[in-house]
Amino acid sequence: MLAHVALDVRAALSRAECDLYSNLVTRATGRAVRSQLELILGELAGRRLAVLDFSRVGVLDFSCADEIVAQLLLRHGAGRRVPVMHGAPASWFLCRGLHEAHLEALDPVLEHHELALVAETQDGVTHLLGVACDDERAAWSLVHESGGGAADALAAHGARELPALEPWLAVLAQRRLVVDAEGGYWPLRFG
C-alpha cells in the first residue's frame, strides 16, 4: 500500500543544528530541521507514509510546529481540504511520540492553516488533530477503529448509510488522513 519512512525529528535536529539540543524552538531551527526531513523525502519515490517521530523532542514551540509540520503538510498537499497539485510523489504524514506540550503548539498552527493531521501520543492513542468537521471526524473514527475496508463494509460496521458515508471517506482520502487503496479506505498506522 504505502512505503513507511521513519523520520526521527530529533536526529534531523542534530544534523541541522547541534547534537546537544533536544528542543525545537525558533523559526530558523524549524526551517533547518524541515530541510533535513525534505532531503530524506526527496530521495524516495512512490507513495509513502512519512512518520515524524517527536518522542525524543523536549520542547516544540509554535514557530517550529509551523515550520516543520504545517509546512511539510502544505508543501506535500496533505491535510488540506483543497490539495495542491505538483510533481512530488504522494505523501501521507503521521506524527508520533507527541506529549501534551507538543499538542499545545500543534493545535493552533493546524487551525491557522486549516489543516488536519493524524497523530499518535506517547501513550499510543491515535487522534485526528486540527480542522475537521463532525462528519469527517466520525468517518475517520470509523476507519481507524474498524481497521479499514471497503466503503460498504465500513458503512455496515458503523451502522451508517453508504450514500451518507462515502463522500466523507473520499474527503478523508483527498486530505490524506486515510489511505485509499486496494478497493478500500485504511487508517494511517506505523509498522
Phi, psi and omega per residue, in radians:
M1 nan -1.248 3.126
L2 -2.267 2.462 2.978
A3 -1.347 2.375 3.100
H4 -1.623 2.340 3.107
V5 -2.179 1.935 3.103
A6 -1.453 2.153 -3.137
L7 -2.069 1.804 3.139
D8 -1.366 1.878 -3.073
V9 -1.110 -0.633 3.111
R10 -1.128 -0.704 3.103
A11 -1.143 -0.680 3.088
A12 -1.113 -0.645 3.070
L13 -1.100 -0.733 3.117
S14 -1.050 -0.775 -3.139
R15 -1.201 -0.581 -3.062
A16 -1.460 -0.583 -2.993
E17 -2.153 -1.460 -3.069
C18 -2.770 2.485 -3.102
D19 -1.182 -0.185 -3.084
L20 -1.443 -0.291 -3.034
Y21 -1.654 2.554 2.981
S22 -2.292 0.190 -3.125
N23 -1.930 2.435 3.115
L24 -1.851 1.643 3.113
V25 -2.325 2.584 -3.106
T26 1.462 2.488 -3.139
R27 -1.096 -0.666 3.141
A28 -1.102 -0.697 3.090
T29 -1.113 -0.755 3.114
G30 -1.051 -0.747 3.111
R31 -1.100 -0.738 -3.134
A32 -1.114 -0.733 3.121
V33 -1.165 -0.789 3.120
R34 -1.038 -0.693 3.111
S35 -1.037 -0.735 3.101
Q36 -1.095 -0.757 -3.141
L37 -1.167 -0.681 3.124
E38 -1.172 -0.559 3.059
L39 -1.054 -0.785 3.132
I40 -1.129 -0.819 -3.134
L41 -1.101 -0.615 -3.128
G42 -1.157 -0.370 -3.138
E43 -1.468 -0.115 -3.038
L44 -1.848 2.481 3.086
A45 -1.878 2.755 3.035
G46 1.462 -3.140 3.140
R47 -1.292 2.358 -3.102
R48 -2.590 2.643 3.006
L49 -1.746 1.975 3.099
A50 -1.601 2.020 -3.107
V51 -1.758 1.887 3.136
L52 -1.529 1.931 -3.059
D53 -1.673 1.978 -3.132
F54 -1.776 0.164 -3.006
S55 -1.093 -0.448 -3.141
R56 -1.811 0.287 3.115
V57 -1.788 2.201 3.131
G58 -1.335 -1.178 -3.064
V59 -1.959 2.376 3.021
L60 -2.209 2.005 3.121
D61 -1.637 3.032 -3.081
F62 -1.031 -0.754 -3.072
S63 -1.140 -0.672 3.097
C64 -1.271 -0.637 3.066
A65 -1.052 -0.693 3.112
D66 -1.203 -0.853 -3.070
E67 -1.193 -0.569 -3.099
I68 -1.620 -1.174 -2.985
V69 -1.249 -0.990 -3.071
A70 -1.068 -0.761 -3.103
Q71 -1.196 -0.623 3.052
L72 -1.090 -0.798 3.130
L73 -1.072 -0.816 -3.123
L74 -1.113 -0.765 -3.095
R75 -1.204 -0.433 -3.116
H76 -1.862 0.126 3.077
G77 1.181 0.415 -3.125
A78 -1.763 2.629 3.045
G79 1.339 -0.050 -3.081
R80 -1.689 2.708 3.053
R81 -1.330 -0.560 3.098
V82 -2.062 1.930 -3.076
P83 -1.215 2.600 3.048
V84 -1.582 2.207 -3.126
M85 -1.659 2.229 3.087
H86 -2.757 3.141 -3.028
G87 -1.411 -0.118 -3.097
A88 -1.212 2.571 3.077
P89 -1.087 2.661 -3.126
A90 -1.132 2.311 3.090
S91 -2.200 2.396 2.978
W92 -1.892 2.616 -3.115
F93 -2.202 2.405 3.055
L94 -2.332 2.185 3.046
C95 -1.691 2.422 3.120
R96 -2.387 2.847 3.136
G97 1.313 0.419 -3.106
L98 -1.439 2.471 2.998
H99 -2.027 3.088 -2.998
E100 -0.940 -0.744 -3.133
A101 -1.144 -0.627 3.066
H102 -1.088 -0.773 -3.128
L103 -1.102 -0.634 3.122
E104 -1.120 -0.532 3.083
A105 -1.435 -0.652 -3.078
L106 -1.264 -0.750 -3.032
D107 -0.934 -0.928 -3.120
P108 -1.164 -0.545 3.114
V109 -1.165 -0.800 3.098
L110 -1.077 -0.740 3.119
E111 -1.117 -0.734 -3.138
H112 -1.015 -0.718 -3.110
H113 -1.630 0.023 -3.107
E114 0.987 0.819 -3.138
L115 -1.903 2.785 2.987
A116 -2.244 2.703 -3.035
L117 -2.640 2.456 3.020
V118 -1.576 2.252 -3.063
A119 -2.435 2.514 3.103
E120 -1.978 2.175 3.127
T121 -1.409 2.985 -3.086
Q122 -1.031 -0.445 3.136
D123 -1.459 0.076 3.075
G124 1.509 0.066 3.139
V125 -1.494 2.324 -3.133
T126 -1.708 2.377 -3.074
H127 -2.271 2.744 2.930
L128 -1.786 1.967 -3.109
L129 -1.745 2.796 3.003
G130 1.563 -2.663 -3.000
V131 -1.572 2.008 3.070
A132 -2.734 2.422 3.126
C133 -1.335 2.979 -3.119
D134 -1.018 -0.700 -3.136
D135 -1.168 -0.678 3.078
E136 -1.103 -0.778 -3.132
R137 -1.118 -0.715 3.135
A138 -1.146 -0.751 3.128
A139 -1.165 -0.712 3.118
W140 -1.083 -0.783 3.129
S141 -1.054 -0.699 3.130
L142 -1.096 -0.804 3.119
V143 -1.111 -0.801 -3.086
H144 -1.126 -0.840 -3.064
E145 -1.252 -0.559 -3.106
S146 -1.467 -0.323 -3.053
G147 1.545 0.017 3.071
G148 1.600 3.016 3.114
G149 2.693 -2.965 3.112
A150 -1.152 2.675 -3.085
A151 -1.004 -0.719 -3.131
D152 -1.179 -0.631 3.095
A153 -1.196 -0.678 3.092
L154 -1.127 -0.731 3.119
A155 -1.075 -0.772 3.120
A156 -1.121 -0.740 3.136
H157 -1.057 -0.682 -3.094
G158 -1.670 0.146 -3.108
A159 0.905 0.808 -3.133
R160 -2.061 2.701 3.060
E161 -1.360 2.268 -3.112
L162 -0.978 -0.794 -3.132
P163 -1.088 -0.477 3.115
A164 -1.421 -0.536 -3.081
L165 -1.486 -0.703 -2.992
E166 -0.954 -0.746 3.134
P167 -1.099 -0.578 -3.125
W168 -1.306 -0.583 3.032
L169 -1.107 -0.720 3.115
A170 -1.115 -0.684 3.101
V171 -1.116 -0.769 3.119
L172 -1.074 -0.700 3.112
A173 -1.152 -0.739 3.121
Q174 -1.080 -0.681 -3.140
R175 -1.406 -0.049 -3.112
R176 1.027 0.763 3.058
L177 -1.768 -0.219 2.945
V178 -2.438 2.882 3.117
V179 -1.805 2.246 3.049
D180 -1.769 1.877 -3.089
A181 -2.762 2.766 3.041
E182 0.885 0.691 3.070
G183 1.276 0.335 -3.134
G184 -2.720 -2.982 3.141
Y185 -2.146 2.271 -2.988
W186 -2.237 2.535 3.134
P187 -1.272 2.697 3.024
L188 -1.388 2.095 3.140
R189 -2.451 2.556 3.094
F190 -1.654 2.221 3.055
G191 1.593 nan nan
